Amino acid sequence: MQNHILSIILFTPLVGALVLLFVPKTAKHAIRWIANLFALAGLIVSLPLVPWFWAVKNDPGLHGFHFIEGAPSSWIPSIGAGYYLGIDGISFLLIMLTTLLGWISILASWTAIEDRVKEYYIWFLVLQAGMLGVFMALDFFLFYVFWEVMLVPMYLLIGIWGGPNKLYAAIKFFLYTLVGSVLMLLGILFLYFHHQTVTGVYTFNILELYKTAPQITGTAAILLFLAFFVGFAIKVPMFPFHTWLPDAHVEAPTAGSVILAGVLLKMGTYGLIRFSLPFFPSVAMDKTMRFWMIVLSLIGIVYGALVSLMQKDMKKLVAYSSVSHLGFCTLGIFALTPLGLSGSVLQQINHGISTGALFLIVGVLYERRHTREIAEYGGISNIMPWYAAITLIMFLSSMGLPLLNGFIGEFTILQGVYPENRIWAAWAVLGIVLGAAYLLWLYQRVFFGPVTNPKNEKLADLTPREVAYFTPLLILAFVIGIYPKPFFQILEQPCNQIVQTVRPDYPLKLAPVEAAVPQHVSQLPAIQPAKTAAAEHVAASTVGVEEKR
């Protein structure tokens, strides 16, 4: 099983979709049970990956990848495309997030979807398989197939089961993403033919392209970097490519918003880390290019937070908060430091947990009142105390309160950015302050005070099903916030490897320091202090100061 664990995880949702094809449309109850069982099975079959990956996290593997399946050029040998899968620490965490949120999203759809139930669950399971494939693929052709596969289900989820302006939002989402995909396809083909020119071999093998792509220089490298950047930036979405996101979120069903914010947007940041940086290190490190990437990230952080402050619709407020939070992720990526990069990946996981929970929170009220207008609510904590308590925890998580997950991600990103440029860090902090402002303002308006609207007086508190899908998100928020060490250990090797590729002269390691051992434990083996990324940054900063003196 261990040799084929990735294929099992990948195809479990597809098996569920195939089973649903043979279930009559009228058997809605059976369809819901089957879809939920296969979504839960998708999570369960991914759980063995946790101890197995932990055992090999420090093993260099094949270029840092583990659990490799298939072979290059094994699918379509005539063009050099293969069924080739593998993961490192970055993709491992994103896969686990995908299987968890996939199950939660389908469970949250139980009472929300009443029309065309069979088609809804089939497309949702296909969407999950497409997203998993993006994080597993080590073949560029296969990667692009999965990248496009998830486009159609998401378009249909918004366009069929969305709100009043669903067609406008769905078409806008489709066109934006398609433009980015076409640019990325042109870039892939250029790398494909360039590799053949250099080696005489046609291949889409990403591990082989890692060797030849950095050889491209000059204008060609800049244009290729921009082609990939636009494709991934639209998916993130970075400012100014973000305008499709609020419309898509507002019109999508609750589960669609959860999976869109929790996983689909991470495909953009994953692409920037996996391809844009190691393929074009000279462009990524170019002073002007890097400056503009940072500026766009900072604009996204502040702009998204400011626009969130002005929203009257709860779902649109959460949607714009995603633009702000993902600006932190891209800021950490283009800081090009181990702490910035690992903090960015962890913050992507945190965003999936916290913002996914926020959309579920909005969905709970919407199912009961069918309105998301903030002015329609007030004093909800008097009627729904459990709901109010969970909402408060997830709001605090999203705004970055210490001992919750959001704080760890944001702090680590700032720690990675500060040695590079203090002004970048200062602007990013403004986004944190504004984030606290719009979330606390929203909570105060909706939950505090007396019940001002008679329509809210008899609202039911959370059901056991709703508690069930909030529980794992609450647990993860506290686990990451209190003890994030395992996550950083998983991310250390891939993040260091990417930084070393882009910045070969970056000091990743320090000389070992002898540990002082007390007399009464002198018989124990000598203890070496851990080499932390924070210490590395401090050392690097000290060297720079001494050189200036």
C-alpha positions in Angstrom: 0.0 0.0 0.0 2.8 2.4 0.9 4.2 2.2 -2.7 0.8 3.3 -4.1 -0.5 5.6 -1.4 -0.7 8.7 -3.6 -2.7 6.9 -6.3 -5.1 5.6 -3.6 -5.6 9.1 -2.2 -6.0 10.5 -5.7 -8.5 8.1 -7.0 -10.7 7.5 -4.0 -12.9 10.6 -4.8 -13.1 9.6 -8.4 -14.3 6.1 -7.4 -17.0 7.8 -5.3 -18.1 9.9 -8.4 -18.3 6.8 -10.5 -20.4 5.0 -7.9 -22.8 7.9 -7.8 -23.4 7.7 -11.6 -25.3 4.4 -11.0 -27.5 5.8 -8.2 -31.0 7.1 -9.2 -31.4 10.8 -9.1 -34.5 10.5 -6.9 -32.6 8.6 -4.1 -31.3 11.9 -2.6 -30.7 10.4 0.8 -28.6 7.6 -0.5 -26.6 10.0 -2.7 -25.8 12.1 0.3 -24.7 9.1 2.3 -22.5 7.7 -0.5 -20.9 11.0 -1.2 -20.1 11.6 2.5 -18.8 8.1 3.0 -16.4 8.5 0.0 -15.3 11.9 1.2 -14.6 10.5 4.6 -12.8 7.5 3.0 -10.6 10.0 1.1 -9.6 11.5 4.5 -9.1 8.1 6.1 -6.9 6.7 3.4 -4.7 9.8 3.6 -4.0 9.5 7.3 -1.4 6.7 7.0 0.6 9.2 5.0 1.2 11.2 8.2 3.5 8.7 10.0 5.0 7.4 6.7 6.0 10.9 5.6 7.3 11.8 9.1 9.6 8.8 8.9 11.2 10.0 5.7 11.0 13.8 6.2 14.8 14.1 6.6 15.6 11.7 3.8 16.8 13.5 0.7 14.7 11.2 -1.6 14.8 11.9 -5.3 15.4 15.7 -5.5 13.5 16.0 -2.2 10.4 14.0 -3.3 9.1 10.8 -1.7 6.5 8.1 -2.4 7.2 8.4 -6.1 4.9 6.4 -8.4 4.9 5.7 -12.1 7.7 6.7 -14.4 8.6 9.6 -16.8 7.1 9.2 -20.3 5.0 6.2 -19.1 1.6 7.6 -20.1 2.1 9.1 -23.6 5.7 8.0 -24.6 5.5 9.7 -28.0 5.5 13.2 -26.4 7.4 12.3 -23.2 4.4 12.6 -20.8 4.1 10.2 -17.9 2.0 9.3 -14.9 4.5 10.4 -12.4 3.6 11.3 -8.8 5.6 12.4 -5.8 5.4 14.7 -2.8 7.7 16.7 -0.5 6.8 18.5 2.8 5.0 21.3 1.0 2.7 19.2 -1.1 2.2 16.8 1.8 0.6 19.4 4.0 -1.6 20.7 1.2 -2.8 17.2 0.4 -3.8 16.6 4.0 -5.6 20.0 4.0 -7.4 19.0 0.8 -8.7 15.7 2.1 -9.8 17.2 5.4 -11.7 20.2 3.8 -13.1 18.0 1.1 -14.8 15.9 3.7 -15.9 18.9 5.7 -17.3 20.7 2.6 -19.4 17.7 1.6 -20.7 17.2 5.1 -21.6 20.8 5.2 -23.7 20.4 2.1 -26.1 17.9 3.6 -29.1 20.3 4.0 -27.9 23.2 1.9 -28.2 21.4 -1.5 -31.7 20.2 -2.6 -31.7 20.6 -6.4 -29.7 18.3 -8.7 -28.1 16.6 -5.7 -26.5 13.8 -7.7 -24.7 16.1 -10.1 -23.5 18.3 -7.2 -21.8 15.6 -5.3 -20.3 14.0 -8.5 -18.7 17.3 -9.5 -17.5 18.0 -6.0 -15.7 14.7 -5.8 -14.1 15.3 -9.3 -13.0 18.7 -8.1 -11.3 17.2 -5.1 -9.4 14.7 -7.3 -8.2 17.5 -9.6 -6.8 19.5 -6.7 -5.1 16.5 -5.2 -3.5 15.7 -8.6 -2.1 19.2 -8.9 -0.2 18.8 -5.6 1.1 15.3 -6.5 2.1 15.6 -10.2 5.8 15.5 -11.1 5.0 15.6 -14.8 4.1 19.0 -16.3 1.6 17.5 -18.8 -0.1 15.6 -16.0 0.0 18.8 -13.8 -1.7 20.8 -16.5 -4.4 18.2 -17.0 -5.3 18.3 -13.3 -5.0 22.1 -13.3 -7.7 22.3 -16.0 -9.8 19.4 -14.7 -10.6 21.3 -11.5 -11.7 24.4 -13.6 -14.9 22.8 -14.9 -16.4 21.4 -11.6 -15.8 24.8 -9.9 -17.4 26.6 -12.8 -20.5 24.3 -12.5 -20.7 24.5 -8.7 -20.9 28.3 -8.9 -23.0 28.5 -12.1 -25.6 25.9 -11.1 -25.8 26.0 -7.3 -24.8 29.6 -6.7 -26.7 32.8 -5.8 -28.7 35.3 -7.9 -25.7 36.5 -10.0 -24.2 33.0 -10.3 -23.7 33.0 -14.1 -21.8 36.3 -14.1 -19.5 35.1 -11.3 -19.0 31.6 -12.9 -18.1 33.1 -16.3 -15.8 35.6 -14.7 -14.0 32.9 -12.7 -13.7 30.7 -15.8 -12.3 33.4 -18.1 -9.8 34.8 -15.6 -8.5 31.3 -14.8 -8.4 30.3 -18.5 -6.3 33.3 -19.5 -3.8 32.4 -16.8 -3.8 28.7 -17.9 -3.1 29.6 -21.5 -0.1 31.7 -20.6 1.2 28.9 -18.3 0.7 26.4 -21.2 2.8 28.5 -23.5 5.5 28.6 -20.8 5.4 24.8 -20.3 5.8 24.3 -24.1 8.8 26.6 -24.2 10.5 24.7 -21.4 9.6 21.4 -23.1 11.3 22.4 -26.4 14.2 24.1 -24.7 14.9 20.9 -22.8 15.0 19.0 -26.0 17.4 21.5 -27.5 19.8 21.1 -24.6 19.5 17.4 -24.0 18.0 15.9 -27.2 15.2 14.4 -25.1 11.5 15.4 -25.2 10.1 15.2 -21.6 7.6 16.9 -19.3 9.4 15.4 -16.3 9.5 18.3 -13.8 12.6 16.9 -12.1 14.5 17.0 -15.4 13.2 20.5 -16.3 14.6 21.7 -12.9 18.0 21.1 -14.5 17.6 22.9 -17.8 15.1 25.7 -17.1 17.5 27.8 -15.0 19.8 27.9 -18.0 17.4 30.2 -19.8 18.5 33.8 -19.3 17.7 37.3 -20.6 14.4 38.5 -22.0 13.2 34.9 -22.5 13.6 34.1 -18.8 11.7 37.3 -17.9 8.8 36.6 -20.2 8.6 33.0 -19.0 8.6 34.1 -15.4 5.8 36.5 -16.1 3.8 33.9 -18.0 3.9 31.5 -15.1 3.5 34.4 -12.6 0.3 35.7 -14.2 -1.2 32.1 -14.3 -0.5 31.5 -10.7 -1.2 35.1 -9.5 -4.7 34.9 -10.9 -5.3 31.7 -9.0 -3.9 33.1 -5.6 -5.4 35.8 -6.4 -2.8 38.6 -6.0 -3.7 42.2 -6.5 -4.7 43.4 -9.2 -5.9 39.9 -10.4 -8.2 39.5 -7.5 -11.5 40.9 -8.9 -13.0 37.5 -9.7 -12.7 36.2 -6.2 -15.3 38.3 -4.3 -17.9 37.6 -6.9 -17.1 33.9 -7.0 -17.2 33.6 -3.2 -20.5 35.5 -2.7 -22.3 33.5 -5.4 -20.9 30.1 -4.6 -22.7 27.7 -2.3 -21.1 27.5 1.2 -19.2 24.3 0.5 -17.9 25.8 -2.7 -16.6 28.8 -0.9 -14.9 26.6 1.7 -13.1 24.5 -0.9 -12.3 27.5 -3.0 -10.7 29.5 -0.2 -9.3 26.5 1.6 -7.6 24.6 -1.2 -8.1 26.0 -4.7 -6.4 29.3 -4.1 -3.4 27.4 -2.7 -2.8 26.0 -6.1 -1.5 29.5 -7.1 0.9 29.9 -4.2 2.0 26.3 -4.7 2.8 27.0 -8.3 4.9 30.1 -7.4 6.9 28.0 -4.9 7.2 24.8 -7.0 7.9 26.4 -10.4 8.4 30.2 -10.6 11.2 30.3 -8.0 13.3 27.2 -8.9 12.8 27.4 -12.7 13.8 31.1 -13.0 16.1 31.9 -10.0 17.9 34.7 -11.7 14.6 36.5 -12.5 13.2 35.8 -9.0 16.3 37.4 -7.5 16.3 40.3 -9.9 16.1 43.5 -7.7 13.4 45.2 -9.8 11.3 42.1 -10.3 11.4 41.1 -6.7 10.5 44.7 -5.6 7.4 44.6 -7.7 6.3 41.2 -6.4 6.7 42.5 -2.8 4.8 45.7 -3.6 1.9 43.8 -5.1 1.8 41.6 -2.1 1.8 44.5 0.3 -0.9 46.3 -1.7 -3.0 43.2 -1.5 -2.5 42.9 2.3 -3.6 46.5 3.0 -6.2 46.9 0.2 -7.9 43.7 1.1 -8.2 44.7 4.7 -9.4 48.2 4.0 -12.1 47.0 1.6 -13.2 44.3 4.2 -13.8 47.2 6.7 -16.4 48.7 4.3 -18.5 45.6 3.5 -22.1 45.1 4.5 -22.2 41.5 3.4 -20.5 39.0 5.7 -19.5 36.7 2.9 -18.0 39.5 0.9 -16.1 40.7 4.0 -14.5 37.2 4.4 -13.8 37.1 0.7 -11.8 40.3 0.7 -10.0 39.1 3.9 -8.7 36.2 1.8 -7.0 38.7 -0.5 -5.3 40.3 2.5 -4.3 37.0 4.1 -2.9 35.5 0.9 -0.9 38.7 0.4 1.0 37.6 3.5 1.7 34.2 1.8 3.1 35.8 -1.4 5.1 38.2 0.7 6.7 35.3 2.5 7.4 33.6 -0.8 9.2 36.5 -2.4 11.1 37.3 0.8 13.2 34.3 -0.4 14.3 33.3 3.0 13.8 29.9 4.8 11.6 31.5 7.5 9.6 33.5 5.0 9.0 30.5 2.8 8.1 28.0 5.6 5.9 30.7 7.2 4.2 31.2 3.9 3.4 27.5 3.5 2.2 27.3 7.1 0.1 30.4 6.6 -1.5 28.8 3.6 -2.6 25.9 5.8 -3.8 28.3 8.5 -5.8 30.3 5.9 -7.4 27.1 4.7 -8.4 26.2 8.3 -9.5 29.7 9.5 -11.1 31.1 6.4 -12.7 27.8 5.6 -14.2 28.0 9.1 -15.3 31.6 8.5 -17.3 30.6 5.4 -18.9 27.7 7.3 -19.8 30.2 10.0 -21.5 32.5 7.5 -23.2 29.5 5.9 -24.7 28.5 9.2 -26.5 31.8 9.5 -27.4 31.9 5.9 -29.1 28.5 6.0 -31.3 29.7 8.9 -32.1 33.3 7.7 -31.2 33.3 4.0 -29.5 36.6 4.3 -25.8 37.7 4.9 -26.5 41.3 5.5 -24.7 42.4 8.7 -27.4 44.9 9.5 -30.0 42.0 9.8 -28.3 40.6 12.9 -27.4 41.6 16.4 -27.3 39.8 19.8 -26.9 36.4 18.2 -24.8 35.2 21.2 -27.9 35.3 23.4 -29.6 32.8 21.1 -26.8 30.7 19.7 -24.1 30.5 22.5 -22.2 27.5 21.0 -22.2 29.1 17.6 -21.0 32.4 19.1 -18.1 30.7 21.0 -16.8 28.8 18.0 -17.1 32.0 15.8 -15.1 34.0 18.4 -12.3 31.4 18.4 -12.1 31.3 14.6 -12.2 35.1 14.4 -9.3 35.3 16.9 -7.5 32.6 14.8 -7.9 34.6 11.6 -6.7 37.8 13.2 -3.5 36.1 14.6 -4.0 35.9 18.3 -1.1 34.1 20.1 -1.7 30.4 20.9 -3.8 30.1 17.7 -2.6 29.1 14.3 -2.8 32.5 12.5 -0.2 34.0 14.9 2.5 31.4 14.1 2.2 31.9 10.3 2.1 35.7 10.4 4.9 36.0 12.9 7.2 33.6 11.0 6.6 35.5 7.7 7.4 38.8 9.4 10.5 37.2 11.0 11.6 36.1 7.5 10.8 39.4 5.9 12.3 41.8 8.5 16.0 41.0 7.9 15.4 41.6 4.1 13.7 44.9 4.5 12.2 46.5 7.6 9.8 48.7 5.6 8.2 45.6 4.0 7.6 44.2 7.5 6.2 47.5 8.7 3.6 47.7 5.9 2.6 44.0 6.5 2.0 44.7 10.2 -0.6 47.3 9.1 -2.6 44.5 7.5 -2.6 42.6 10.8 -4.0 45.7 12.7 -6.7 46.2 10.1 -7.6 42.5 10.1 -8.3 42.7 13.8 -10.4 45.8 13.2 -12.8 44.4 10.6 -13.2 41.0 12.4 -13.9 42.6 15.8 -16.2 45.1 14.2 -18.1 42.2 12.5 -18.3 40.2 15.7 -19.5 43.2 17.7 -22.3 44.0 15.2 -23.6 40.5 14.8 -23.2 38.9 18.3 -23.2 41.5 21.0 -26.0 43.6 22.4 -29.7 42.8 22.5 -31.6 40.9 19.8 -32.7 43.8 17.5 -34.5 41.7 14.8 -37.5 39.6 15.8 -36.7 37.2 13.0 -33.6 36.1 14.9 -35.3 35.3 18.2 -36.0 31.6 17.5 -32.8 30.7 15.6 -31.5 27.2 16.5 -28.0 26.7 17.8 -25.5 24.3 16.1 -26.6 20.8 15.3 -24.4 17.8 16.0 -23.5 17.6 12.3 -22.3 21.3 12.3 -20.3 20.7 15.5 -18.7 17.7 13.9 -17.3 19.6 10.9 -16.2 22.6 13.1 -14.4 20.3 15.6 -11.3 19.3 13.5 -10.8 22.9 12.5 -10.8 24.1 16.1 -8.4 21.3 17.1 -6.0 22.2 14.3 -6.1 25.9 15.2 -5.0 25.2 18.7 -2.5 22.5 17.8 -0.6 24.6 15.3 -0.8 27.7 17.6 0.5 25.8 20.6 3.0 23.3 19.1 4.0 24.2 15.5 7.4 22.5 15.7 6.4 19.3 13.7 5.1 21.5 10.8 8.3 23.4 10.6 10.3 20.2 10.7 8.3 18.9 7.7 8.9 22.2 5.8 12.6 22.7 6.7 14.1 20.5 4.0 12.0 21.6 1.0 12.1 25.3 1.9 15.9 25.2 2.5 16.3 23.5 -0.9 14.3 26.1 -2.7 16.1 29.0 -1.1 19.5 27.3 -1.9 18.4 27.0 -5.5 17.4 30.6 -5.8 20.1 32.1 -3.5 23.1 29.7 -3.5 25.1 32.1 -1.3 22.4 32.3 1.4 23.8 31.1 4.8 21.5 28.1 5.6 23.7 26.5 8.3 25.7 27.6 11.3 28.8 26.0 12.8 27.8 23.6 15.6 28.0 24.9 19.1 28.9 22.7 22.1 26.1 22.4 24.6 26.7 23.0 28.2 25.9 19.8 30.2 25.2 20.1 33.9 27.4 17.9 36.2 24.5 15.7 37.4 23.7 14.6 33.8 27.2 14.4 32.4 26.7 10.7 31.8 24.0 11.4 29.2 25.0 11.8 25.5 26.1 15.2 24.5 23.2 17.4 23.4 23.6 19.6 20.4 21.3 22.7 20.1 18.9 22.8 17.3 19.9 24.9 14.3 16.9 27.1 13.9 16.1 29.3 11.0 15.7 32.2 13.4 19.3 31.8 14.6 20.4 31.7 11.0 18.7 35.0 10.2 20.2 36.6 13.3 23.7 35.4 12.3 23.3 36.6 8.7 22.1 40.0 9.9 25.0 40.3 12.3 27.5 39.5 9.6 25.9 42.2 7.4 26.2 44.8 10.1 29.9 43.9 10.8 30.7 44.2 7.1 29.1 47.7 6.9 31.2 48.8 9.9 
